[in-house]
Amino acid sequence: SVIMTLWAVEDQSGSILMTGFYQNLKDGMDIDEALQEAKLSYLRDADQLGAHPYLWSGYVCIGDTRALISPAFGKLYQLVLAVIGLGVIIFLVYRFRRKRA
């Protein structure tokens, strides 16, 4: 997938929009939905001048729009990392105590 602009957009509006977009992706949204929600969120918060379509409507998504990470997978990933990290800590403590004895 590619997120691109059809024309040069302002840095400030682009930064706000992309921050929302990446947060939506992190939350497990499909790519096109994440971009749409980021645009809507930007419009809700923008003043009259900032809401001009030139500043936000140039962003488009091309390609596969499926979610990059499902929300359930993200939680499972965090759990697995926590268990592995805990295992490493227990192993190191055990090994350190054994060396000192």
C-alpha positions in Angstrom: 0.0 0.0 0.0 1.1 3.6 -0.7 -0.2 6.7 1.0 0.6 9.7 -1.2 -0.5 13.2 -1.9 -1.8 14.4 -5.3 -0.2 17.8 -4.7 2.2 19.4 -2.3 0.5 19.8 1.1 1.3 22.1 4.0 3.6 20.5 6.6 1.5 21.4 9.6 -1.8 19.9 8.3 0.1 16.9 7.0 1.7 16.3 10.3 -1.6 16.4 12.2 -3.3 14.2 9.6 -0.5 11.6 9.5 -0.3 11.4 13.3 -4.0 10.5 13.4 -3.5 8.1 10.5 -0.7 6.1 12.2 -2.7 6.1 15.5 -5.6 4.6 13.6 -3.4 2.0 12.0 -2.0 1.1 15.4 -5.6 0.7 16.7 -6.1 -2.0 13.9 -8.1 -0.1 11.3 -7.9 -0.9 7.7 -5.6 1.5 5.8 -8.4 3.3 3.9 -10.6 3.6 7.0 -7.6 4.9 9.0 -7.0 7.6 6.4 -10.6 8.6 6.2 -11.0 8.8 10.0 -7.8 10.9 10.2 -9.2 13.3 7.7 -12.5 13.5 9.6 -10.7 14.1 12.9 -8.6 16.8 11.3 -11.7 18.5 10.0 -13.4 18.3 13.4 -10.4 20.1 15.0 -9.5 22.6 12.2 -10.6 26.2 12.0 -12.3 27.6 8.9 -9.1 28.3 7.1 -7.5 25.0 8.1 -10.5 23.1 6.9 -9.9 24.1 3.3 -9.8 20.9 1.1 -6.4 21.9 -0.4 -4.8 21.2 3.0 -6.1 17.7 3.7 -7.9 16.1 0.7 -4.8 15.5 -1.4 -4.0 12.3 0.6 -5.0 9.1 -1.1 -4.4 5.4 -0.5 -3.4 3.1 -3.4 -3.1 -0.7 -3.1 -4.1 -3.3 -0.5 -6.1 -1.6 2.2 -6.3 -4.4 4.7 -5.3 -3.7 8.3 -1.6 -4.1 8.9 -2.0 -5.5 12.4 -5.3 -6.9 13.9 -6.0 -5.5 17.4 -6.1 -9.0 18.8 -2.6 -9.8 17.4 -1.2 -6.6 18.9 -2.4 -7.7 22.4 -1.1 -11.2 21.8 2.3 -9.8 20.7 2.6 -7.7 23.8 1.8 -10.7 26.0 4.3 -12.9 24.3 7.0 -10.2 24.6 6.2 -9.8 28.3 6.4 -13.5 29.0 9.7 -13.8 27.1 11.1 -10.8 28.9 10.1 -12.2 32.3 11.6 -15.5 31.4 14.9 -13.9 30.5 14.9 -11.9 33.8 14.2 -15.0 35.9 17.0 -16.9 34.0 19.5 -14.2 34.6 18.7 -13.8 38.3 18.9 -17.6 38.7 22.2 -17.7 36.9 23.7 -14.8 38.9 22.7 -16.3 42.2 24.1 -19.7 41.2 27.5 -18.1 40.3 27.7 -16.3 43.7 27.0 -19.5 45.7 
